[in-house]
Amino acid sequence: MIDAQYSRVQFTPDLLPADVIGTMVYSQKDETFQVKKGPVFANFVLADEINRAPAKVQSALLEAMQERQVTIGTETFPLPEPFLVLATQNPIEQEGTYPLPEAQVDRFMLKVVIDYPKMEEEKMIIRQNINGDKFNVKPILKAQEIIEARKVVRQVYLDEKIERYIVDIVFATRYPEKYDLKELKDMIGFGGSPRASINLALAARTYAFIKRRGYVIPEDVRAVAHDVLRHRIGLTYEAEASNLTSDEIISKILNKVEVP
């Protein structure tokens, strides 16, 4: 738990962009327009079931997630630091869901797949819900400490050979035939963008930081590659017909690209 500002947005088909970022409200008393800020003005924003809303509403987060600012009317407002969007997504196959725009998906650093809980975990969930147990959650970190930790992460040493390794992995998603992966050429509709390279480097640095190392090794890159790349690889109809997943493509690339 972090001592910071939290907000939650429940994405629904009738949600409007103004309900996310804010809007201009006319005051009859002052005869002026006043800015009413939306729930995006928080340190941690939970976008719940983000793919239940149309693309227009989802796109309301684009400026916030990239520039860390929001434009309402003619004014631009910076968002608080740190700023993080955590989104949940229902399976695309479910009724009433919309595919996320590629530009928006690319702004998420990681996509983590959460499976069913284990048997012991589910037993604990049952007990907590039946007994009505509530835990007394206490903050262990302050927002400023997160900002300081980010500065330390950016000081983790990234060797030029590791940079080349990261670029090779991302380029293999774009031009698999150049890395002796011809069988993937017709399976990949589009590969990772430059954001994939940037986030793969940042995530590898963060992983090294968590492992209490001041430098990045190839294992750090491999450890985070699936979470960073799985939502940045577009599959063709041929791949979907063959039941080939982006995770399997990433695994093949990691097994083929030369490790420094």
Protein Blocks (a to p, Z undefined) as FASTA:
>chain_A
ZZdddddddddfkbcfklmnopcdddfklopacddddfklcfbdcdehkllpcfklmmmm
mmmmmnopacehjbccddddddddddddddfkbghiacddfklmmmpmbacddddddfkl
mmmmmmmmmnopacddddfbdfklmmmmmmmmmmpccdfklmmmmmmmmmmmmmmmlnop
aklmmmpmbdcdfklmmmmmmmmmmmmmmnopabdcfklmmmmmmmmmmmmcccdfklmm
nopafklmmmmmmmmmccZZ
